[in-house]
Amino acid sequence: MTDLIACLSTGKGTWAHVSQLIAQEDWNNVFLVTNDFGLRFDTRGKGEFVVTNFDKGIDSMVEDIVKQLQGKLKGFEVALNLASGSGKEHMAIISALIKMGVGFRLVVLTKEGIKEI
């Protein structure tokens, strides 16, 4: 399987989506990009937090994400879920992955299971 990176921010129902996405697949690693508030999320031992301050400038957010993911990803491609969060948060995650030279597939949980979109 592959590593999963998911944005874990605010939004009604998005934490449930991320929780089910984690549970439905046998991921190598799970990295949840979040802020201090997101540390309340129960990973059930299947995830690692990548913490940044969503109120910071985007360059600082990208730097935080790169620092915390560097050397931890297995392979050259990850599964990426952006169902939770804002455009700024999404752009920071995408920028960090590009700067690290990591490709990504967008994945989402549907009624039929996990789908690549």
C-alpha positions as a Markdown table, in Angstrom:
| # | Residue | x | y | z |
|---|---|---|---|---|
| 1 | Met | 0.0 | 0.0 | 0.0 |
| 2 | Thr | 1.0 | 3.6 | 0.0 |
| 3 | Asp | 1.2 | 6.5 | 2.5 |
| 4 | Leu | -1.8 | 8.7 | 3.1 |
| 5 | Ile | -1.6 | 12.4 | 3.7 |
| 6 | Ala | -4.8 | 14.1 | 4.8 |
| 7 | Cys | -5.7 | 17.6 | 5.7 |
| 8 | Leu | -7.4 | 17.6 | 9.1 |
| 9 | Ser | -8.9 | 21.0 | 9.7 |
| 10 | Thr | -12.3 | 22.4 | 10.4 |
| 11 | Gly | -15.6 | 21.6 | 8.7 |
| 12 | Lys | -18.7 | 19.8 | 9.7 |
| 13 | Gly | -18.3 | 16.0 | 9.1 |
| 14 | Thr | -14.8 | 16.2 | 7.7 |
| 15 | Trp | -13.2 | 14.5 | 10.7 |
| 16 | Ala | -15.5 | 11.6 | 10.3 |
| 17 | His | -14.6 | 11.4 | 6.6 |
| 18 | Val | -10.9 | 11.3 | 7.5 |
| 19 | Ser | -11.4 | 8.8 | 10.2 |
| 20 | Gln | -13.2 | 6.4 | 7.9 |
| 21 | Leu | -10.7 | 6.9 | 5.1 |
| 22 | Ile | -7.9 | 5.9 | 7.5 |
| 23 | Ala | -9.8 | 2.8 | 8.7 |
| 24 | Gln | -10.9 | 1.6 | 5.3 |
| 25 | Glu | -7.4 | 0.9 | 3.9 |
| 26 | Asp | -4.2 | -0.7 | 5.1 |
| 27 | Trp | -2.0 | 2.4 | 4.6 |
| 28 | Asn | 1.8 | 2.1 | 5.1 |
| 29 | Asn | 1.7 | 5.4 | 7.1 |
| 30 | Val | -0.9 | 8.1 | 7.8 |
| 31 | Phe | 0.1 | 11.7 | 8.1 |
| 32 | Leu | -2.5 | 14.2 | 9.2 |
| 33 | Val | -1.7 | 17.9 | 8.5 |
| 34 | Thr | -3.4 | 19.9 | 11.2 |
| 35 | Asn | -3.1 | 22.6 | 13.8 |
| 36 | Asp | -3.1 | 22.4 | 17.6 |
| 37 | Phe | -6.9 | 21.9 | 17.7 |
| 38 | Gly | -6.6 | 18.8 | 15.5 |
| 39 | Leu | -4.4 | 17.1 | 18.0 |
| 40 | Arg | -7.7 | 16.1 | 19.7 |
| 41 | Phe | -8.4 | 13.7 | 16.7 |
| 42 | Asp | -8.3 | 10.0 | 17.7 |
| 43 | Thr | -5.9 | 8.3 | 15.2 |
| 44 | Arg | -6.5 | 5.0 | 16.9 |
| 45 | Gly | -2.7 | 4.5 | 16.6 |
| 46 | Lys | -2.8 | 4.7 | 12.8 |
| 47 | Gly | -1.5 | 8.2 | 12.3 |
| 48 | Glu | 1.1 | 10.8 | 12.9 |
| 49 | Phe | 0.3 | 14.5 | 13.2 |
| 50 | Val | 2.1 | 17.1 | 11.1 |
| 51 | Val | 1.3 | 20.3 | 13.0 |
| 52 | Thr | 1.4 | 23.8 | 11.7 |
| 53 | Asn | -0.4 | 27.1 | 12.6 |
| 54 | Phe | -3.0 | 27.7 | 9.9 |
| 55 | Asp | -2.9 | 31.4 | 10.7 |
| 56 | Lys | 0.7 | 31.7 | 9.7 |
| 57 | Gly | 1.8 | 32.8 | 6.2 |
| 58 | Ile | 1.7 | 30.1 | 3.6 |
| 59 | Asp | 5.5 | 30.0 | 3.2 |
| 60 | Ser | 5.9 | 29.2 | 6.9 |
| 61 | Met | 3.2 | 26.5 | 6.7 |
| 62 | Val | 5.0 | 24.9 | 3.7 |
| 63 | Glu | 8.3 | 25.0 | 5.6 |
| 64 | Asp | 6.6 | 23.3 | 8.7 |
| 65 | Ile | 5.1 | 20.6 | 6.6 |
| 66 | Val | 8.3 | 19.8 | 4.7 |
| 67 | Lys | 10.4 | 19.7 | 7.9 |
| 68 | Gln | 8.0 | 17.2 | 9.5 |
| 69 | Leu | 7.5 | 14.9 | 6.5 |
| 70 | Gln | 11.1 | 14.9 | 5.2 |
| 71 | Gly | 12.5 | 11.4 | 5.3 |
| 72 | Lys | 9.3 | 9.8 | 6.5 |
| 73 | Leu | 7.5 | 9.1 | 3.2 |
| 74 | Lys | 7.8 | 5.6 | 1.6 |
| 75 | Gly | 8.1 | 5.8 | -2.2 |
| 76 | Phe | 7.7 | 8.6 | -4.7 |
| 77 | Glu | 3.9 | 8.9 | -4.5 |
| 78 | Val | 1.3 | 9.3 | -1.8 |
| 79 | Ala | -2.4 | 9.3 | -1.5 |
| 80 | Leu | -3.7 | 12.7 | -0.7 |
| 81 | Asn | -7.1 | 13.7 | 0.8 |
| 82 | Leu | -8.2 | 17.3 | 1.0 |
| 83 | Ala | -11.8 | 16.9 | 2.0 |
| 84 | Ser | -11.1 | 18.8 | 5.2 |
| 85 | Gly | -9.6 | 22.3 | 5.3 |
| 86 | Ser | -9.3 | 25.5 | 3.3 |
| 87 | Gly | -7.7 | 26.4 | 0.1 |
| 88 | Lys | -4.7 | 28.0 | 1.9 |
| 89 | Glu | -4.2 | 24.8 | 3.8 |
| 90 | His | -4.6 | 22.7 | 0.7 |
| 91 | Met | -2.1 | 24.8 | -1.3 |
| 92 | Ala | 0.5 | 24.6 | 1.5 |
| 93 | Ile | 0.2 | 20.8 | 1.5 |
| 94 | Ile | 0.4 | 20.5 | -2.3 |
| 95 | Ser | 3.4 | 23.0 | -2.4 |
| 96 | Ala | 5.2 | 21.0 | 0.3 |
| 97 | Leu | 4.8 | 17.7 | -1.6 |
| 98 | Ile | 6.0 | 19.3 | -4.9 |
| 99 | Lys | 9.0 | 20.9 | -3.1 |
| 100 | Met | 9.9 | 17.4 | -1.8 |
| 101 | Gly | 9.5 | 15.9 | -5.2 |
| 102 | Val | 6.7 | 13.6 | -4.2 |
| 103 | Gly | 3.8 | 12.8 | -6.6 |
| 104 | Phe | 0.3 | 12.4 | -5.3 |
| 105 | Arg | -3.0 | 10.8 | -6.2 |
| 106 | Leu | -6.2 | 12.5 | -4.9 |
| 107 | Val | -8.3 | 10.0 | -3.0 |
| 108 | Val | -11.8 | 10.3 | -1.4 |
| 109 | Leu | -14.1 | 8.0 | 0.5 |
| 110 | Thr | -17.4 | 7.3 | -1.3 |
| 111 | Lys | -20.3 | 5.0 | -0.6 |
| 112 | Glu | -18.5 | 2.4 | -2.8 |
| 113 | Gly | -15.2 | 2.8 | -0.9 |
| 114 | Ile | -12.0 | 4.7 | -1.5 |
| 115 | Lys | -11.7 | 6.1 | -5.0 |
| 116 | Glu | -9.0 | 7.9 | -6.8 |
| 117 | Ile | -10.3 | 11.1 | -8.4 |
